[in-house]
Amino acid sequence: MTQQQEKRLLNAWLWNFHRTAPQWKRVRLGPVPNPEWAKMYSVILRWADAVFIDDGKLHIVEAKISPDFGAIGQLLGYKQAIEGTPEFDQYKNYPVILILLSQFPDLGVTELASKFGIEHEVWNPEQK
């Protein structure tokens, strides 16, 4: 149930704020050694909730209904993994912006995220 809620949150946020930006959802990050191994690697590869391009920057989004400290580590891992993702080679010189999207605030998560340069977007579609 939570994954569906997070997906709805992400879709609504992208629609409201980044509707015209090129975007990908449920994005595999990292290199795959060869196509024959892709199925096996799908289990261990990283999957970002969304990636979008806006204003000459590549944005990686992780959506959580309630934010947690683990999401910060996920985003840092995504930033490292995207450098080796062949599908995003054309954007390799773009600055990478990490975004933790959540429906509810958490001051501790926000403070820690800012120390790592991660934007914590708190948005509740029901309170527009």
N, C-alpha and C positions, 0 to 999 in steps of 0.2 A: 504494500500500500504506500509506503513512504517513497519508493522509487517513482511511482506514478504521480504522487504529489510534487516531487522535485521536478519531474519532467514537465508537468503543467506549469509550475512556477517559472521554469526556464523558458518554455515556449511563450508564455505571456510576456515575460520581461523582454525577450528578444523582439517580439512583435511590437511592443510599446516603445522601445528605445533604440532598436537597431534593425528595424524592419527592412531597410534598403541595403544593408551591408551584406556582402557575400558571407555566407555562414554554413557551417557544417555541424551536425549534431552527432553525438556518440562517436567520437573521433578516435581511431586507433593511432597511438603515437609510438614512435620508435621504428627502427629498421627491422625488416624481415629478411633473413639470410637468403631465402629463395622462395619462389611461389609454391613449391611442393610442400614446404614446411609451414606455410601460412596458417593452415587450420590448427596445427599443433601449437604454434606460437600465439594464437588468438587467446589462449588461456592465460598466458603470462605477460602479454603486452599491456600497456597502460591505455585506458580509455577515458578521454576527457569528455565532459558533458557537452561542451560546445567550443568551437573555435570560430572567430569571425574577424574580418578585416575591416578596419575603419580608420580613417584619417592617417593612412600610411603606417598603421600599427597592427600587429597581430595580437588578438586578445584570446586568452584561454580562460574558460569559465568552468567552475565547479559549483553546482547548485546543491544546497542543503536546506531543508526546511528549518532545522535548528543547527546553527553552525557548531563545528567542533574543531579542536586543535589539529586533528588528523587531516582535515581538509587543507591545511597550510602545507603540510608535507606532501600531500598529493599534488598540489599546484606546483611546488618547487620541482618535484619529479617530472611533471609534465613539461615544464620549461626546459629541462635538460633533454628529455626524450624527443621533443619536437625538432631539435637540431638535427636529429638523425632520421627524421621522417621524410621519405622521398617525395611524398605528395605535397609537402610544403617547401621544397627546395627553392621555388621561385620567390619565396618570402623570407629567405634566410637573412637578409640584411635589414629586415623590419624590426623595430623594437618590439619586445614581447611584453604585453601587459597581462598580469595575472589578476583574475577577479573571482572572489568568493561571493557568490550570490546566496542570500538566505532570506527567509521570510520573517525571522525573528532576530532581534539584536542580541549580542553577547559582547560586553565591553572587553573582557579578557581576550577573546578571539580577535576582536578588532584591533586591540593594542599590539598583540603579537603579529598579526598579519601586516600591520603597518611597518613593523621593524624589518620585515622581509620584502617590503615594497609591494605588498599585495593589497589590492583595493577590496574592501569589504562592502558590498552593496546590500543594503537591507531594503527589501521592497515587498510589500504585501499587496497583491492585486485586488484584494477585497477591500482595501482602504484607500483606493485611488484618490 
